[in-house]
Amino acid sequence: QVQLVESGGGLVQAGGSLRLSCAASGSIFGIFDMGWYRQAPGKQRELVAAITSGGSTNYRDSVKGRFTISRDNAKKSVYLQMNSLQPEDTAVYYCNAKVGSLPPKYYWGQGTQVTVSS
């Protein structure tokens, strides 16, 4: 099993910054793909950023240049640095781990609220 625990959410004014952290633990040991998703009220959960086991990153267009995903394999953690936050970024942010294949298994954190005031 993999357990994911997010932290770092909160209330910030537009233009501010937050850094989300996700710590992984469990009975499996390895490096796997991870990502950050978010879900705003009335909207589908969407991928914000992803980082592969090899360190390749991908971002949705609306956050490119503002958000940075990174990982620390020694700490089994993934981070999302969010700069120039906008009210449209308000959502619950979830850490995700993709483990294995054919099919992969997905693990989710409990979510952390990010609220950006205008």
C-alpha positions in Angstrom: 0.0 0.0 0.0 0.9 3.6 -0.5 -0.3 6.4 1.8 -0.1 10.0 0.7 -0.4 13.0 3.0 -0.7 16.5 1.7 0.1 19.7 3.5 0.7 23.3 2.8 -2.7 24.5 1.7 -4.2 27.6 3.1 -5.6 31.0 2.3 -3.5 33.4 0.3 -4.3 36.7 -1.6 -4.0 36.9 -5.3 -0.4 37.1 -6.4 0.8 35.2 -3.4 2.6 31.9 -3.2 2.1 28.6 -1.5 4.1 25.4 -1.5 2.2 22.1 -1.2 4.0 19.0 0.0 3.0 15.4 -0.3 4.7 12.7 1.7 4.4 9.1 0.6 4.8 6.1 2.8 3.7 2.5 2.9 4.7 -1.1 2.3 6.1 -0.6 -1.2 9.4 1.0 -1.9 10.2 2.5 -5.2 10.0 5.5 -7.4 6.8 6.1 -9.3 4.9 8.7 -11.2 3.3 11.4 -9.1 1.0 14.3 -9.8 -1.1 17.0 -8.3 -4.7 17.3 -9.2 -7.3 19.8 -8.1 -11.0 20.0 -7.9 -13.0 23.2 -7.7 -16.6 23.4 -6.8 -18.8 22.2 -9.6 -15.9 21.1 -11.7 -14.2 17.8 -12.6 -11.0 16.9 -10.9 -8.2 18.0 -13.2 -4.5 17.3 -13.5 -2.4 20.3 -12.5 1.1 18.9 -12.8 2.8 15.6 -13.1 6.3 14.3 -12.6 7.5 10.9 -13.8 9.8 8.6 -12.0 12.5 9.8 -14.3 11.9 13.5 -13.4 10.1 14.6 -16.5 7.4 17.2 -15.8 4.1 18.2 -17.4 1.8 21.1 -16.6 -1.6 22.1 -17.7 -1.4 25.3 -19.7 -3.0 27.6 -17.2 -0.3 27.0 -14.6 2.8 26.9 -16.8 5.3 29.5 -15.7 3.6 29.8 -12.3 3.7 26.4 -10.8 6.7 24.0 -10.4 6.5 20.4 -9.5 9.4 18.7 -8.0 10.3 15.5 -6.0 12.7 14.3 -3.5 13.0 10.6 -3.8 15.1 10.3 -0.6 12.2 11.9 1.3 9.5 10.1 -0.7 8.0 13.5 -1.3 6.6 15.6 -4.1 6.1 19.3 -4.0 4.1 21.9 -5.9 5.4 25.4 -5.7 2.6 27.8 -6.7 3.4 31.4 -7.5 1.3 34.2 -8.8 -1.8 32.5 -7.5 -5.1 33.6 -8.9 -8.6 33.2 -7.6 -9.2 30.6 -10.4 -6.6 28.4 -8.6 -8.9 28.0 -5.7 -9.6 24.3 -5.2 -8.9 21.2 -3.2 -5.5 19.9 -4.3 -4.8 16.2 -4.2 -1.6 14.3 -4.4 -1.6 11.3 -6.6 0.7 8.4 -7.1 0.6 6.1 -10.1 2.0 2.7 -9.3 2.6 -0.1 -11.7 0.9 -0.7 -15.0 -1.4 -3.0 -16.9 -3.3 -1.5 -15.2 -1.7 1.0 -12.9 -3.0 1.5 -9.4 -3.7 5.0 -8.2 -3.4 6.3 -4.7 -4.7 9.6 -3.5 -4.1 11.8 -0.5 -6.9 13.4 1.5 -6.6 16.7 -0.2 -5.6 20.2 1.0 -7.6 23.3 0.5 -6.1 26.2 -1.4 -8.1 29.4 -1.4 -7.0 32.5 -3.3 -8.8 35.7 -2.4 -9.1 38.6 -4.8 
